[in-house]
Amino acid sequence: MRDVMRARMRVTRRAVLLGAGATLASPAIVRGAAAARVVVIGAGFGGATAAKYVKTWAPATHVTLVEPAAEFVTCPYSNQVLGGLRTMASITHAYTKLARRVALVRDRAAAIDPDKRMVRLGGGRTLPYDRLIVSPGIDFRWGAIEGYDETAIQAMPHAWKAGPQTVLLRRQLEAMRDGGTVVIVAPDNPYRCPPGPYERASMIAWYLKSRKPRSKLVILDAKDAFSKQGLFLDAWKRFYPDIIEWVPVSKGGKITKVDVKAMTVEDEFGTQHKADVANVIPPQFAGKVARDAGLADPSGWCPVEPHSFESSLRKGIHVVGDATSAAPMPKSGFVANNQGKVAAAAVVALLAGKTPADATWNNVCYSHVTPDYGFSVANVIHVAAGKFAEVPGSGGISPRDADDKFRKQEAQYGDGWYASVTADIFG
């Protein structure tokens, strides 16, 4: 088993360093066609990738990328900022080089008119399109937890959209007394980055162990199982046995109410948990612009056609990234980057009157428990019977009996993936 996993990691590392992930027949570069108009909403892992590759594969196409932010702060590796291993600058990426390739519009996409094929911006301008790619990320279901709304995040940050919330949570950890209690409220599935809350707990525990060793961290979880659970539990027992406590839903982990003034969270049985620092990660759904345009189904997520990522509900619009309903693909940066490339190839093909090529996606999600101790989960996805499905016998998680050298390599592979994917998109 270990030999198989080592071989998988060697292949994965090579793919990461080459910027690979999605496998598809490379589209022929379209040069002579009349200039089509492609608008992309959202310049994160999915949208920025899609914009870059549409322009790369169809240079004559007029590509407009709509994004209100001046720069992109990644959720991947923001947990290391909380642990004191990275700075905010190290996870912040400028759009300067991307803006040399495509037309970057600094504005908010306020509405989509699928019938007129038009995007209305917050500033009032409208953008016509022949094909639209939407990568709106996630929004929070405010009110799903009583007392937790957009005002509560200043006292109990979610930090699930990286940026000011990450800085706020880090400052709260720094200001907390030694001997204090950090509470992380983890949501039920589905949500952005399935192993994220548990890597976050690990990174915060790393900080507490070195700086505030008498402190505790409690994870109150709305589910009984989570990604890479055995690996995390083993690592916590080894590195943070007196710091981290995980409370699953079956033991009272589901939080239904918060009291910002009292700094308490209350579970479904009425038990209150006092926190010195509370990180509440609420339930999520697709970004508002996608929901308002009718791209989301009753689940709150956006179903897509597997070969092209064209919306199953609105033709001419493709959806990529965390907003999609594309299980068994997780909502991860790795996947969003892959989806962006597949959607870009599909758009180029469709604009040329061709059928999008078949594609295969792989996902590798790395988690750090200490700076030099990591592990991963991987899966390979293809289309079977018209649906996304895992390739039989593919993927898997890191072996639980791996030695420290193997764990250090996986941490390094994670670092390599991050450097590679950000260079791919923004470099």
C-alpha positions as CSV (number, residue, x, y, z in Angstrom):
1,M,0.0,0.0,0.0
2,R,2.8,2.4,0.9
3,D,4.6,1.8,-2.4
4,V,1.4,2.5,-4.3
5,M,0.9,5.7,-2.3
6,R,4.5,6.8,-2.9
7,A,4.1,6.2,-6.6
8,R,0.8,8.2,-6.6
9,M,2.5,11.0,-4.8
10,R,5.4,11.1,-7.4
11,V,2.9,11.3,-10.2
12,T,0.8,13.9,-8.4
13,R,3.8,16.0,-7.6
14,R,4.9,15.9,-11.3
15,A,1.4,16.9,-12.4
16,V,1.3,19.8,-9.9
17,L,4.7,21.2,-10.9
18,L,3.7,21.1,-14.5
19,G,0.5,23.0,-13.7
20,A,-1.7,20.0,-14.7
21,G,-4.8,18.7,-13.2
22,A,-7.6,18.5,-15.8
23,T,-6.9,16.2,-18.7
24,L,-8.5,17.0,-22.0
25,A,-7.7,17.1,-25.7
26,S,-5.9,20.4,-26.1
27,P,-8.1,22.7,-28.2
28,A,-6.6,24.0,-31.4
29,I,-5.7,27.7,-31.0
30,V,-8.4,29.7,-32.8
31,R,-6.9,32.7,-34.6
32,G,-8.9,33.6,-37.6
33,A,-12.5,33.5,-36.3
34,A,-14.5,36.7,-35.8
35,A,-14.0,38.1,-32.3
36,A,-16.5,36.6,-30.0
37,R,-17.3,38.1,-26.7
38,V,-16.7,36.1,-23.6
39,V,-17.4,37.6,-20.2
40,V,-16.1,36.0,-17.0
41,I,-17.5,36.9,-13.6
42,G,-15.2,36.4,-10.6
43,A,-11.4,36.3,-10.7
44,G,-10.7,33.5,-8.2
45,F,-9.2,30.1,-8.9
46,G,-12.0,29.2,-11.3
47,G,-12.8,32.5,-13.1
48,A,-9.3,33.8,-13.5
49,T,-8.1,30.5,-14.9
50,A,-11.0,30.3,-17.3
51,A,-10.4,33.9,-18.6
52,K,-6.7,33.3,-19.1
53,Y,-7.2,30.0,-21.0
54,V,-10.0,31.3,-23.2
55,K,-7.7,34.0,-24.3
56,T,-4.7,31.6,-24.7
57,W,-6.6,29.2,-26.8
58,A,-8.7,31.7,-28.8
59,P,-6.5,34.9,-29.0
60,A,-9.1,36.7,-31.2
61,T,-11.8,36.4,-28.6
62,H,-12.6,39.5,-26.6
63,V,-12.4,38.3,-23.0
64,T,-13.7,40.6,-20.2
65,L,-13.0,39.6,-16.6
66,V,-15.3,41.2,-14.0
67,E,-13.9,41.5,-10.5
68,P,-14.4,44.2,-7.9
69,A,-11.3,43.4,-5.8
70,A,-7.9,44.9,-6.6
71,E,-6.1,41.6,-5.7
72,F,-6.9,38.0,-4.8
73,V,-6.4,36.7,-1.3
74,T,-6.5,32.9,-1.4
75,C,-8.4,30.8,1.1
76,P,-5.8,28.0,0.6
77,Y,-2.9,28.6,2.9
78,S,-4.8,31.3,4.9
79,N,-4.8,28.8,7.7
80,Q,-1.1,29.1,7.8
81,V,-1.5,32.8,8.4
82,L,-3.6,31.9,11.5
83,G,-0.9,29.6,12.6
84,G,1.8,32.2,12.2
85,L,3.6,30.4,9.4
86,R,2.8,32.8,6.6
87,T,2.0,36.5,6.1
88,M,-1.1,37.9,4.4
89,A,1.2,39.2,1.7
90,S,2.3,35.7,0.8
91,I,-1.3,34.7,0.0
92,T,-2.2,37.9,-1.8
93,H,-1.9,37.9,-5.6
94,A,-2.1,40.9,-8.0
95,Y,-4.1,40.8,-11.2
96,T,-1.4,42.9,-13.0
97,K,-0.1,40.2,-15.4
98,L,-3.6,38.7,-16.0
99,A,-4.8,42.2,-16.9
100,R,-2.3,42.3,-19.7
101,R,-4.0,39.3,-21.3
102,V,-7.7,40.1,-20.8
103,A,-9.8,43.2,-20.2
104,L,-10.1,43.5,-16.4
105,V,-13.1,45.5,-15.2
106,R,-13.0,46.5,-11.6
107,D,-16.7,46.4,-10.8
108,R,-19.3,44.1,-9.3
109,A,-21.5,42.0,-11.4
110,A,-24.9,43.1,-10.2
111,A,-27.2,41.0,-12.5
112,I,-27.2,38.6,-15.4
113,D,-29.9,38.7,-18.1
114,P,-29.7,35.3,-19.8
115,D,-32.3,36.2,-22.4
116,K,-30.5,39.3,-23.6
117,R,-27.1,37.8,-22.9
118,M,-26.1,40.8,-20.9
119,V,-24.3,41.4,-17.6
120,R,-25.2,44.5,-15.7
121,L,-22.4,46.0,-13.5
122,G,-22.8,47.7,-10.1
123,G,-21.8,51.0,-11.7
124,G,-24.6,50.7,-14.3
125,R,-22.6,49.6,-17.3
126,T,-23.7,46.6,-19.3
127,L,-21.5,44.0,-21.0
128,P,-23.0,41.9,-23.8
129,Y,-21.6,38.3,-24.2
130,D,-21.7,35.4,-26.6
131,R,-20.7,33.1,-23.8
132,L,-20.6,33.8,-20.1
133,I,-18.5,32.0,-17.4
134,V,-19.6,32.5,-13.9
135,S,-17.3,31.8,-10.9
136,P,-19.1,33.6,-8.0
137,G,-17.7,31.5,-5.1
138,I,-19.8,31.1,-2.0
139,D,-22.2,33.2,0.1
140,F,-23.2,32.5,3.6
141,R,-26.7,31.4,4.8
142,W,-27.1,34.2,7.3
143,G,-29.7,33.3,9.9
144,A,-29.1,29.6,9.6
145,I,-27.5,29.9,13.1
146,E,-29.6,32.1,15.3
147,G,-27.8,35.3,16.1
148,Y,-25.1,34.9,13.5
149,D,-25.4,37.5,10.8
150,E,-23.3,40.0,8.9
151,T,-22.8,42.2,12.0
152,A,-21.8,39.2,14.2
153,I,-18.7,38.5,12.1
154,Q,-16.8,41.4,13.7
155,A,-16.9,39.6,17.1
156,M,-17.0,36.0,15.8
157,P,-15.2,36.0,12.4
158,H,-15.8,33.3,9.9
159,A,-12.6,33.9,8.0
160,W,-14.0,31.6,5.3
161,K,-13.4,34.3,2.7
162,A,-9.8,35.2,3.1
163,G,-8.8,38.8,3.7
164,P,-9.8,41.2,6.5
165,Q,-11.6,38.4,8.3
166,T,-8.4,36.4,8.3
167,V,-6.5,39.3,9.8
168,L,-9.2,39.8,12.4
169,L,-9.2,36.2,13.6
170,R,-5.4,36.2,13.7
171,R,-5.4,39.4,15.9
172,Q,-8.0,37.8,18.2
173,L,-5.8,34.8,18.7
174,E,-2.8,37.0,19.4
175,A,-4.8,39.0,22.0
176,M,-6.3,36.0,23.7
177,R,-4.9,35.2,27.2
178,D,-2.9,32.0,27.7
179,G,-5.4,29.6,29.1
180,G,-8.2,30.8,26.9
181,T,-10.5,28.7,24.8
182,V,-10.8,28.9,21.0
183,V,-14.1,27.5,19.6
184,I,-14.4,26.5,15.9
185,V,-18.0,25.9,14.6
186,A,-17.8,23.6,11.6
187,P,-20.8,23.3,9.2
188,D,-22.5,20.4,7.7
189,N,-21.8,19.3,4.1
190,P,-21.5,20.7,1.5
191,Y,-19.2,23.7,2.0
192,R,-16.0,25.2,0.6
193,C,-12.9,23.1,1.3
194,P,-14.1,20.0,3.2
195,P,-10.9,19.5,5.3
196,G,-10.4,23.2,5.9
197,P,-11.8,23.5,9.4
198,Y,-9.6,20.7,10.6
199,E,-6.4,22.0,9.0
200,R,-7.4,25.4,10.6
201,A,-7.7,23.7,14.0
202,S,-4.3,22.2,13.5
203,M,-2.6,25.4,12.5
204,I,-4.2,27.4,15.4
205,A,-3.2,24.6,17.8
206,W,0.4,24.9,16.5
207,Y,0.3,28.6,17.4
208,L,-1.2,27.9,20.8
209,K,1.2,25.1,21.6
210,S,4.2,27.4,21.0
211,R,2.8,30.6,22.3
212,K,-0.1,29.9,24.7
213,P,0.3,26.3,25.8
214,R,-2.4,26.4,28.5
215,S,-5.1,27.2,26.0
216,K,-7.6,24.8,24.5
217,L,-9.4,24.5,21.1
218,V,-12.8,22.9,20.7
219,I,-14.3,22.0,17.4
220,L,-18.1,21.9,17.5
221,D,-19.1,20.0,14.4
222,A,-22.5,19.6,12.6
223,K,-21.5,16.2,11.3
224,D,-20.1,12.9,12.6
225,A,-17.5,12.4,9.9
226,F,-15.1,14.6,7.9
227,S,-12.4,14.5,5.2
228,K,-9.2,12.7,6.2
229,Q,-10.7,12.2,9.7
230,G,-8.4,9.3,10.7
231,L,-5.3,11.1,9.7
232,F,-6.3,14.3,11.6
233,L,-7.3,12.4,14.7
234,D,-4.0,10.5,14.7
235,A,-2.0,13.7,14.2
236,W,-3.9,15.5,17.0
237,K,-3.3,12.7,19.4
238,R,0.4,12.9,18.7
239,F,0.9,16.7,18.4
240,Y,-2.0,18.3,20.3
241,P,-3.4,15.8,22.8
242,D,-4.1,18.4,25.4
243,I,-5.2,21.2,23.1
244,I,-7.7,19.9,20.5
245,E,-11.1,18.4,21.3
246,W,-13.5,17.4,18.5
247,V,-17.2,17.2,19.3
248,P,-19.3,15.6,16.6
249,V,-23.0,16.2,16.0
250,S,-23.9,13.0,17.8
251,K,-22.3,14.3,21.0
252,G,-23.8,17.8,20.8
253,G,-21.6,19.4,18.1
254,K,-24.3,21.1,16.1
255,I,-24.6,24.8,17.0
256,T,-28.0,26.5,16.6
257,K,-27.5,29.8,18.3
258,V,-24.7,32.3,19.2
259,D,-24.6,35.2,21.7
260,V,-22.1,37.7,20.5
261,K,-22.1,39.8,23.7
262,A,-21.7,36.8,26.0
263,M,-19.3,35.1,23.6
264,T,-21.2,31.9,23.8
265,V,-22.4,29.3,21.3
266,E,-25.3,27.0,22.0
267,D,-25.9,23.5,20.7
268,E,-29.2,22.0,19.7
269,F,-29.6,20.5,23.3
270,G,-29.3,24.0,24.9
271,T,-25.8,23.6,26.2
272,Q,-23.8,26.8,26.0
273,H,-20.1,26.9,25.3
274,K,-18.0,29.9,26.4
275,A,-15.3,31.1,24.0
276,D,-12.5,33.6,24.3
277,V,-12.2,33.4,20.5
278,A,-15.0,32.0,18.3
279,N,-14.6,31.1,14.7
280,V,-18.0,30.4,13.3
281,I,-18.1,28.9,9.8
282,P,-21.8,29.1,8.7
283,P,-23.6,27.0,6.1
284,Q,-23.1,28.2,2.5
285,F,-24.5,28.3,-1.0
286,A,-23.6,29.7,-4.4
287,G,-22.8,33.4,-4.8
288,K,-25.8,35.7,-5.0
289,V,-25.3,36.7,-8.7
290,A,-25.6,33.1,-9.7
291,R,-28.7,32.5,-7.5
292,D,-30.4,35.6,-8.8
293,A,-29.8,34.6,-12.4
294,G,-31.6,31.2,-11.8
295,L,-28.4,29.2,-12.1
296,A,-28.9,27.5,-8.7
297,D,-31.4,24.7,-7.9
298,P,-33.3,24.3,-4.6
299,S,-30.1,23.1,-2.9
300,G,-28.5,26.5,-3.4
301,W,-25.8,25.2,-5.7
302,C,-25.5,25.3,-9.5
303,P,-25.9,22.1,-11.5
304,V,-23.8,21.9,-14.7
305,E,-23.4,19.7,-17.7
306,P,-20.3,17.5,-17.1
307,H,-18.6,18.0,-20.5
308,S,-18.7,21.7,-20.7
309,F,-19.8,23.1,-17.3
310,E,-22.6,24.8,-19.1
311,S,-25.4,25.5,-16.7
312,S,-28.1,22.8,-16.6
313,L,-30.7,25.5,-16.0
314,R,-29.5,28.4,-18.3
315,K,-28.0,27.8,-21.7
316,G,-25.0,29.9,-22.8
317,I,-23.7,30.3,-19.2
318,H,-21.0,28.1,-17.7
319,V,-20.4,27.9,-14.0
320,V,-17.1,26.9,-12.3
321,G,-15.6,26.7,-8.9
322,D,-17.2,26.4,-5.4
323,A,-20.7,27.4,-6.6
324,T,-21.1,24.3,-8.7
325,S,-23.0,21.1,-7.8
326,A,-20.4,18.7,-9.2
327,A,-20.0,15.9,-6.7
328,P,-17.9,13.8,-6.2
329,M,-15.6,16.8,-7.0
330,P,-15.1,18.7,-3.8
331,K,-15.2,22.5,-3.5
332,S,-11.5,23.2,-3.6
333,G,-9.0,25.5,-5.3
334,F,-7.4,22.6,-7.1
335,V,-10.8,21.6,-8.6
336,A,-11.8,25.2,-9.5
337,N,-8.5,25.6,-11.4
338,N,-9.2,22.4,-13.3
339,Q,-12.9,23.3,-14.0
340,G,-11.8,26.7,-15.3
341,K,-9.6,25.1,-17.9
342,V,-12.3,22.6,-19.0
343,A,-14.9,25.3,-19.2
344,A,-12.5,27.5,-21.2
345,A,-11.8,24.6,-23.7
346,A,-15.5,24.0,-24.0
347,V,-16.3,27.7,-24.7
348,V,-13.6,27.8,-27.3
349,A,-15.0,24.7,-29.0
350,L,-18.6,25.9,-28.9
351,L,-17.7,29.3,-30.3
352,A,-16.1,27.4,-33.2
353,G,-19.2,25.3,-33.7
354,K,-17.5,22.1,-32.3
355,T,-18.4,19.7,-29.6
356,P,-16.5,20.0,-26.3
357,A,-13.9,17.3,-25.8
358,D,-14.1,14.6,-23.1
359,A,-12.2,15.5,-19.9
360,T,-10.9,13.9,-16.8
361,W,-10.3,15.8,-13.6
362,N,-8.1,15.0,-10.7
363,N,-8.1,16.6,-7.3
364,V,-5.4,16.5,-4.6
365,C,-6.1,18.3,-1.3
366,Y,-3.2,18.7,1.0
367,S,-3.5,19.6,4.7
368,H,-0.8,20.7,7.1
369,V,-0.9,19.7,10.8
370,T,2.6,21.1,11.6
371,P,4.9,23.0,9.2
372,D,6.6,19.8,8.2
373,Y,3.8,17.2,8.6
374,G,1.1,16.9,6.0
375,F,-1.2,14.5,4.2
376,S,-3.5,14.4,1.3
377,V,-6.6,13.0,-0.3
378,A,-6.9,12.5,-4.0
379,N,-9.6,11.5,-6.5
380,V,-9.9,11.2,-10.2
381,I,-13.2,12.1,-11.9
382,H,-14.6,11.3,-15.3
383,V,-18.0,11.3,-17.0
384,A,-19.9,8.1,-16.8
385,A,-23.5,7.7,-18.0
386,G,-23.7,11.5,-18.3
387,K,-22.7,12.2,-14.8
388,F,-19.6,13.0,-12.8
389,A,-18.2,9.8,-11.3
390,E,-15.0,8.7,-9.6
391,V,-12.7,6.5,-11.8
392,P,-12.8,3.1,-10.1
393,G,-9.7,2.3,-8.1
394,S,-8.3,5.8,-8.4
395,G,-7.3,8.3,-5.7
396,G,-7.4,7.6,-2.0
397,I,-5.9,9.1,1.2
398,S,-2.4,9.1,2.5
399,P,-1.5,5.9,4.4
400,R,-2.1,6.2,8.2
401,D,1.2,4.3,8.9
402,A,3.4,6.6,6.8
403,D,6.7,7.7,8.4
404,D,7.7,11.3,9.1
405,K,9.8,11.6,6.0
406,F,6.7,10.8,3.9
407,R,4.6,13.3,5.9
408,K,7.3,16.0,5.3
409,Q,7.2,15.3,1.6
410,E,3.5,15.7,1.5
411,A,3.8,19.0,3.2
412,Q,6.3,20.0,0.6
413,Y,4.1,18.8,-2.2
414,G,1.3,21.0,-0.8
415,D,3.6,24.0,-0.9
416,G,4.6,23.1,-4.4
417,W,1.0,22.9,-5.5
418,Y,0.3,26.3,-4.1
419,A,3.3,27.9,-5.8
420,S,2.4,26.2,-9.1
421,V,-1.3,27.0,-9.2
422,T,-0.9,30.6,-8.3
423,A,1.9,31.0,-10.9
424,D,-0.4,29.3,-13.4
425,I,-3.2,31.7,-12.8
426,F,-1.5,35.0,-11.9
427,G,2.0,34.6,-13.2
